[in-house]
Amino acid sequence: MIGRISFSALIGSQLDANCKQWRLFADILNDVAMGFEIVSPMLMPNYMFLIFCIAGICKAIVGVAGGATRTALTYHQAQKGNFADVAAKDGSQETLVNLFALVVNLLLLPIMVSSTTMTLTFFILLSVFHVYANYKAVSSLCIPRLNRHRLNYIIEQFSRNGQVPCVDLANRNELLFNLSCGRERHMFGKDIIVAPSVSKYGYLKELEGIQSELFALIENKNKKQTAIFLSNKSNAKHTIQAYYLATTKNIGVHPEDFVSKLESVGWEIDDQLLLVGEYRLQVDKISSS
């Protein structure tokens, strides 16, 4: 219970944005937890209680990450708004697979129960196959919403050749073993924080006199950090424009043109996944203070 609550509090906001990475993480962690349960009675019987507790925490995390990312992927697959239909068919498919697995287990159990080597061999082989199959499944997903991994790749390619990668190309080049617990560094080695608390990061003085009604960029060169402050009048497009300016500064293309290019190749701009904070500026109050 503590593991589920702690993981949800720390990582919950990232499960939508990085659903591919966390889905793969959940699959791998589930195999690791089962490996602990199988190996501990054979190799470390004196530490079984501790190891089973660790395995239980791992499975609790798997339950949160797996369930949340399944919901995110179901939302992606429900292209016609048929969320309940997709969820029902996904559940039926899982039931059928579990039934098939039960039959296979009953056939293999008499063989494996008499041999520890056989048990470990089958577990390792099936775990490798399981991770590989899930990796191929996750890597085949083509999500048209921008998270930081995909947007960073697009900006990097755009700064090199002036071309905006299509949805399929950016998804194929997304790193699936890159989990960021907190701020994510972009390609120039600086932290970009979107919509942070002004008081927490101490940028109130720099924001005095800001006249923009949409967003403001404050750069801290000592900390290699750029903070993007959004106003209450900004929307998803303005968030992407601000992020574009924060990463590129100026490569000869106006941020509005960059967003238009994104839309022209199929990216969904109004529904992005950039891990935006909840704080918004009242610009008129700041400029008059």
RABELGI-V337163 format. One line per field, one symbol per residue. psi: psi as a letter, one per 20 degrees, with the letter a starting at -180 (. if undefined). A space follows every 10 residues. Layout:
psi->???
This chain:
psi->ghggggghhh igiihgglhg ghghgggghg hgghgghghg hghmhikggg hhgghggghg gggggggghg gghgghimhj jmghgghghg hhghggghgg hgggghhhgh ghhioggggh ggggghgggg ggghghggii pnpjqpahgg hggghghhhg jjpoqrgggh hhjppiknpo mbqppaijjq pppplrpghg ikjgghipip ipigrqpppo hgilpppopq riiqahghgh gghghhhhfo kjpqhhhghh hghhjjpohi mrljlpripq qnhhhghi.
